[in-house]
Amino acid sequence: GAGVSQSPSNKVTEKGKDVELRCDPISGHTALYWYRQRLGQGLEFLIYFQGNSAPDKSGLPSDRFSAERTGESVSTLTIQRTQQEDSAVYLCASSPLDRVASPLHFGNGTRLTVT
Amino acid sequence: AQSVTQLGSHVSVSEGALVLLRCNYSSSVPPYLFWYVQYPNQGLQLLLKYTSAATLVKGINGFEAEFKKSETSFHLTKPSAHMSDAAEYFCAAGRASSNTGKLIFGQGTTLQVKP
């Protein structure tokens, strides 16, 4: 079956521009997570969605970052007024259950480069 | 706060040699622990997980990890490295008492396998 799909795979943008990253989770997965992976660093949690519950936004680094999810389907991560430090690989993961023991299924990520 | 530390950002072994990737966690309560692998140009995938059952956990591709509470460690091993094991490996922890699948990841270890 199809895995987690992320688009675009690569994005180059100028400093100050807004960008939108998309994630299509595995069908039926109720939980969806966004992580950021900076060069040479581990994954940094950004935000997660579970069904119709309020999202956990505790990892968003600034108010320039926001994310939405429609029901249990597509999610978009928006970065406004991009800065060079936003350059990273943005990873989306989904999980069938919102439980810590339920493994995460990751997409291949979107590599964002801010020039 | 919970944290995960992977000792060694790069590990190089010869084909057929023992693989040992180190991971230590910091938590007042033993967490659930995971190892994920990221092959070149692919998304992260689960290797194995510890969820408070057996302390020695076996995963895919011949990898295993042992949870040692006294050492707060969850090191990943494989008796004999294959060229195909070359990848980046991430250790991650989640709160066993949590109702969320949010994980804290280590910085990652790149495994190089020499012929």
Interface residues (C-beta under 8 A of the other chain):
Chain A: G3 V4 A31 Y33 Y35 G40 Q41 G42 L43 E44 F45 Y48 Q50 D56 L91 A93 S95 L97 D98 R99 V100 A101 S102 P103 L104 H105 F106 G107 N108 G109
Chain B: V4 Q6 S9 Y32 F34 Y36 N41 Q42 G43 L44 Q45 L46 K49 T51 F90 A92 G94 R95 A96 S98 N99 T100 G101 K102 L103 I104 F105 G106 Q107 G108
